[in-house]
Amino acid sequence: MHWVFEPGFFSSGPVHVACSVGSIVAVVSGVVGVFTVMRGQSFAGHSLADVATAGGSGAFLAGVSPLFGFVVGGVVGAGAMEMIGVRRARGRDLATGIVLGASIGLAALFLYLGTTRSSTTGASQQILFGSIFSILSSTLPVVAVLSALCLGIMALVHRPLLLSSVSTDMAAARGVPVRVVGMLYMFALALAVGLSSLAIGAILSTALLIGPAAIALRLTKRIGWAMATACLTGVGSVLLGVLLAYDSYYWSSSHAYWPVSFFIVAVIFLGYLVTELPFIRTAPTRRGEARLPDTHEIDR
């Protein structure tokens, strides 16, 4: 199958690291993304991606790993949104907008200072749009630990999180610590955004978080199946994106790799368009709206 897999694909170390990191990140993004879409907090995920941009650019300016900046920036942003926001959706949107504006301003400052004080080229490209082929193998254990932490948090709070997604008042009446559950969810969301920023860049990280989850919720009503479908969709998109990016080196005489993030986002986008076909979409929801389970499903 040389016409699909160009020479050296299976023996390339950077390809092995890219596929491993990308697959792990896709699983985390799929699990967290399903809850993000169901709760209608895609805007919060996008805002945390911009906060991750500020964190990653600040980490580059300080001379440390961008992953550290992505994660720390996302966690700080999530904490700020949770502290500023209130239980009403309008107050939460206001808090998200405030954090979004501040993070974009910081990102602009850090990127400017980083490019003027350092001779390193391509740093802005790596932070904003990712460079998965340049990830070092030593980063893989850190990614695995952070991913396990994120999935552990989601496993701990997924049932009260479902109930609070249906009705905050009902969850509080049943004794669910809504504020604590919300903070833990935002922490997991920040970790997912930080990890996906490492894979495809801070600007495009929302695509890996929201896209596969939106596709899954178009195809199934069950939460478990939706998470599994989102994970498989994300992993498939990452692996196909890595393959296409590697093959793009041989597509022209210039011998330059096309961005992996472009292919991953393109595959996810095309997948979502396919689910728009009426004979494929099975979930009985209004257009652009995810279905929340009722309390009987949560109890089961």
Secondary structure, DSSP 8 states (H G I E B T S, - for coil): -TTTS-TTTTT-HHHHHHHHHHHHHHHHHHHHHHHHHHTT-HHHHHHHHHHHHHHHHHHHHHTS-HHHHHHHHHHHHHHHHHHH--SSHHHHHHHHHHHHHHHHHHHHHHHHHHHHH---SSHHHHHHH--GGG--GGGHHHHHHHHHHHHHHHHHHHHHHHHHHH-HHHHHHTT--HHHHHHHHHHHHHHHHHHHHHHH-TTTHHHHHHHHHHHHHHH-S-HHHHHHHHHHHHHHHHHHHHHHHHHGGGSSTT-----HHHHHHHHHHHHHHHHTSTTT--S---TT------HHHHH-
